[in-house]
Amino acid sequence: MFRSARRAARRATGLTRTVLAAAVALSSSALIGLASVPATGAESAAAALTPAQFHGVNWADPRDNYADDPVVLSGLSLSDDYATTYARASRVIAGFRKNLQANTVRLPVNPYTVNGSAWHAYRAVIDAATAHGFNVVLSYWEGTGARKDGFVDDLPAFWRMWSTVTESYQRNPLVYFEPMNEPHGYTAEAWADLAAQWIGAYPSVPRNRIFVSGSGYNDSVVGVCADHRLDGTYLSLHHYGFWKQSATYDQWVADLKARIGDCASRTVADEFGAPMTTGLDYDQPASAAANPNSVAFIQADTDTFRALHMGAVYWPGLRTGDTYSIQTLTGSGTRLGLATTNASGADRLAWAWGKGHPATEG
């Protein structure tokens, strides 16, 4: 989540532009304009959720999800077998639901996790979440160091990974696929080409189970929204308060809306966050806060997500050592639990999801 300076160099990607069939629009007005292309495999596309139905959090590796080895989510261990991982993950997912009323979790994947022995146990996290009725968004994260440059690290390994993941879960309607987390190494056009290539490579994955990241640091969906090769997919957006040192509520609203354009009806903000362990009160006026920028940011984002009927997936629901984490671990072994780090932050998250009534709205 915390971005270091990225290298400016561009690498050749070997992409080919894929010609895709036109999306078949779903007629239900409840889809708010989200289109779908039927799957060509054994299962047809399930009815799409509206973006506003994604009430979620990210569950992250304590090191952050950029890794040159398998990702290990907070509270889990690489040495755990499937059964132990399933038991621990079930407790965490139950905590997200009990404490936050969440129904969605976003999880990282990378080739080290999927293409090797770690995949068997990691599947237990996905299986536990879907057994609890959670939507699961699986997103590719790149490596660290020189690999943390906004490009796919290794295209053959990337395609092998996604072939395994989609083969495992394309028939589970609760599992969604996000080809890349933050494609900032690519030009907007090159990223749209890669996203279109991904869709063409996995025609059995319904389009209403695909999240296409915005361009850059996933900070604008305007370009991918206009690309008709990507019609029928959800769009994902990231937005963070540390992108500006000081901004008012109105400035944050304007900044967010410029990044969304006309595309709110397809967009889920699958990363946004601010400090939760430092004692900030997100229900008080920003002018009275110790960190007015963060408070104005959270209030502006949650108000806007609610008003535009967007989905919202907070960063992070759980990440050990992250001051943004809205949950912290309790218990041990397979008896893990979660506790909320900031009740006012949880209030604002519920508000974004169309629930509750924060004090600042009174």
MOTASUL-V90255 format. One record per residue. N is the residue number from 1. PHI is phi in degrees with one decimal (none if undefined). NEAR is the number of other ideal C-beta (glycine too) atoms within 10 Angstrom. Layout:
N&PHI&NEAR + N&PHI&NEAR
This chain:
1&none&19 + 2&-78.8&9 + 3&-95.2&14 + 4&-90.9&8 + 5&-63.5&5 + 6&-97.4&14 + 7&-72.9&12 + 8&-86.0&7 + 9&-65.4&9 + 10&-108.4&13 + 11&-108.1&13 + 12&-69.8&6 + 13&-107.9&16 + 14&66.8&8 + 15&-76.1&15 + 16&-121.0&11 + 17&-73.5&12 + 18&-99.4&15 + 19&-90.2&8 + 20&-113.3&18 + 21&-68.6&10 + 22&-65.1&11 + 23&-71.7&19 + 24&-92.0&14 + 25&-71.2&14 + 26&-79.1&19 + 27&-85.7&6 + 28&-62.9&11 + 29&-66.4&7 + 30&-67.2&11 + 31&-82.1&19 + 32&48.6&15 + 33&85.6&13 + 34&-76.7&23 + 35&-97.0&17 + 36&-145.3&23 + 37&-106.9&23 + 38&-61.0&16 + 39&-68.2&20 + 40&-94.4&12 + 41&-88.1&14 + 42&-68.2&8 + 43&-110.1&15 + 44&-78.4&11 + 45&-62.0&18 + 46&-77.3&14 + 47&-60.1&13 + 48&-74.8&23 + 49&-75.9&21 + 50&-73.3&19 + 51&-52.4&25 + 52&-65.3&20 + 53&-85.7&16 + 54&-89.6&25 + 55&-110.4&24 + 56&-135.8&26 + 57&-140.2&26 + 58&-90.5&29 + 59&-115.2&26 + 60&-126.9&25 + 61&-69.1&22 + 62&-56.7&14 + 63&-81.4&15 + 64&85.0&18 + 65&-86.2&23 + 66&-76.2&22 + 67&-152.1&20 + 68&-104.1&13 + 69&-156.0&15 + 70&-61.1&20 + 71&-74.4&24 + 72&-127.7&19 + 73&-68.1&24 + 74&-53.4&22 + 75&94.8&21 + 76&-109.0&21 + 77&-140.1&11 + 78&-64.7&14 + 79&-82.6&9 + 80&-72.4&18 + 81&-84.6&10 + 82&-58.1&14 + 83&-62.8&11 + 84&-68.0&16 + 85&-60.6&24 + 86&-60.9&20 + 87&-63.6&16 + 88&-66.5&25 + 89&-62.5&29 + 90&-59.7&19 + 91&-67.1&20 + 92&-66.6&25 + 93&-60.5&24 + 94&-61.8&16 + 95&-67.3&24 + 96&-59.6&25 + 97&-69.9&16 + 98&-65.9&12 + 99&-82.5&18 + 100&-121.1&22 + 101&62.8&14 + 102&-74.2&25 + 103&-132.0&18 + 104&-140.9&26 + 105&-132.2&29 + 106&-103.5&29 + 107&-124.9&24 + 108&-85.0&22 + 109&-134.4&24 + 110&-148.7&25 + 111&-60.0&22 + 112&-64.7&18 + 113&-76.8&25 + 114&-91.6&24 + 115&-87.3&17 + 116&-129.8&12 + 117&-70.3&10 + 118&-69.7&17 + 119&-62.7&18 + 120&-57.3&11 + 121&-73.0&23 + 122&-63.9&26 + 123&-59.2&18 + 124&-62.5&21 + 125&-64.4&24 + 126&-63.7&23 + 127&-65.5&20 + 128&-65.3&22 + 129&-63.3&23 + 130&-69.9&18 + 131&-64.2&13 + 132&-85.1&17 + 133&81.9&10 + 134&-78.3&22 + 135&-75.1&23 + 136&-122.9&23 + 137&-104.9&24 + 138&-100.3&22 + 139&-124.8&24 + 140&-76.5&24 + 141&-116.6&23 + 142&-81.8&23 + 143&-86.5&17 + 144&-102.4&15 + 145&58.0&9 + 146&-64.8&9 + 147&-78.6&15 + 148&-85.5&21 + 149&-127.2&18 + 150&84.1&21 + 151&-112.5&24 + 152&-60.8&23 + 153&-67.7&20 + 154&-146.6&15 + 155&-60.5&13 + 156&-59.5&10 + 157&-67.5&15 + 158&-61.5&21 + 159&-67.8&16 + 160&-63.0&14 + 161&-58.6&20 + 162&-68.2&21 + 163&-62.6&14 + 164&-66.3&15 + 165&-64.3&22 + 166&-67.9&20 + 167&-62.7&11 + 168&-72.2&16 + 169&-129.0&21 + 170&-66.1&19 + 171&-91.1&14 + 172&-99.2&15 + 173&-67.6&17 + 174&-89.2&18 + 175&-103.5&23 + 176&-119.6&27 + 177&-125.7&25 + 178&-116.0&26 + 179&-53.5&24 + 180&-155.1&25 + 181&-69.0&25 + 182&-139.4&24 + 183&-85.5&27 + 184&-71.8&18 + 185&-73.3&22 + 186&-88.1&22 + 187&-64.9&13 + 188&-57.6&17 + 189&-68.1&12 + 190&-64.7&16 + 191&-65.1&28 + 192&-62.0&21 + 193&-61.2&19 + 194&-66.2&23 + 195&-62.3&26 + 196&-66.1&22 + 197&-63.9&19 + 198&-60.8&24 + 199&-60.7&23 + 200&-67.3&15 + 201&-74.1&14 + 202&-127.7&21 + 203&-66.8&15 + 204&-81.0&13 + 205&-86.1&26 + 206&-58.5&26 + 207&-62.3&24 + 208&-79.8&24 + 209&-122.3&26 + 210&-118.4&23 + 211&-108.6&27 + 212&-97.2&31 + 213&-66.6&27 + 214&-67.5&27 + 215&-74.9&23 + 216&65.0&19 + 217&-82.6&19 + 218&55.9&28 + 219&-109.1&17 + 220&-156.1&21 + 221&-100.5&26 + 222&-60.6&16 + 223&-68.5&18 + 224&-67.6&27 + 225&-65.0&22 + 226&-81.7&13 + 227&-86.3&17 + 228&-70.4&11 + 229&-64.8&22 + 230&-104.2&23 + 231&-56.4&19 + 232&91.9&26 + 233&-94.4&31 + 234&-77.0&26 + 235&-114.4&29 + 236&-112.3&31 + 237&-137.8&27 + 238&-113.0&23 + 239&-153.8&25 + 240&-137.1&20 + 241&-70.7&22 + 242&-76.7&15 + 243&-70.5&14 + 244&-128.7&14 + 245&-76.5&7 + 246&-156.5&8 + 247&-147.5&19 + 248&-83.9&16 + 249&-53.4&19 + 250&-62.8&10 + 251&-66.8&15 + 252&-68.2&24 + 253&-61.5&19 + 254&-63.6&14 + 255&-62.1&18 + 256&-64.9&21 + 257&-64.2&14 + 258&-65.3&10 + 259&-78.9&20 + 260&-90.9&24 + 261&61.2&15 + 262&-93.0&11 + 263&-109.6&22 + 264&-59.1&24 + 265&-69.1&18 + 266&-117.3&29 + 267&-106.2&25 + 268&-118.3&28 + 269&-78.0&32 + 270&-97.0&29 + 271&-150.8&24 + 272&-161.4&24 + 273&-175.6&30 + 274&-159.6&26 + 275&-59.0&22 + 276&-118.2&27 + 277&-105.5&15 + 278&-106.2&13 + 279&87.3&11 + 280&-67.6&20 + 281&-106.2&17 + 282&-83.7&28 + 283&-96.2&19 + 284&-95.9&15 + 285&-58.0&14 + 286&-58.0&21 + 287&-63.0&10 + 288&-97.2&9 + 289&-87.9&16 + 290&-66.7&11 + 291&-127.6&15 + 292&-63.1&17 + 293&-63.4&19 + 294&-65.8&22 + 295&-67.4&27 + 296&-61.0&26 + 297&-62.0&30 + 298&-63.4&30 + 299&-65.6&24 + 300&-65.9&24 + 301&-65.3&26 + 302&-67.1&27 + 303&-62.9&20 + 304&-70.7&22 + 305&-58.0&29 + 306&-64.9&20 + 307&-64.2&12 + 308&-93.4&17 + 309&57.7&15 + 310&-94.7&27 + 311&-80.7&28 + 312&-143.1&29 + 313&-127.6&28 + 314&-74.0&32 + 315&-109.5&23 + 316&-102.0&25 + 317&-65.1&29 + 318&-146.6&25 + 319&-152.4&26 + 320&-58.3&15 + 321&86.6&11 + 322&-97.2&23 + 323&-65.8&12 + 324&-81.3&27 + 325&-63.2&27 + 326&-90.3&30 + 327&-131.0&27 + 328&-132.6&19 + 329&-75.7&18 + 330&-129.3&13 + 331&73.6&14 + 332&-157.1&10 + 333&57.0&9 + 334&-91.0&15 + 335&-109.0&10 + 336&-68.9&21 + 337&-140.7&17 + 338&-129.6&24 + 339&-130.7&11 + 340&-80.6&16 + 341&-86.5&20 + 342&-152.8&23 + 343&-62.8&14 + 344&-69.9&20 + 345&-65.0&26 + 346&-64.8&20 + 347&-58.5&20 + 348&-68.0&28 + 349&-65.4&30 + 350&-60.8&20 + 351&-62.6&23 + 352&-59.2&26 + 353&-84.9&25 + 354&86.0&13 + 355&-118.3&12 + 356&67.5&16 + 357&-157.8&10 + 358&-56.1&18 + 359&-57.9&12 + 360&-69.2&20 + 361&-91.3&13 + 362&-77.0&6
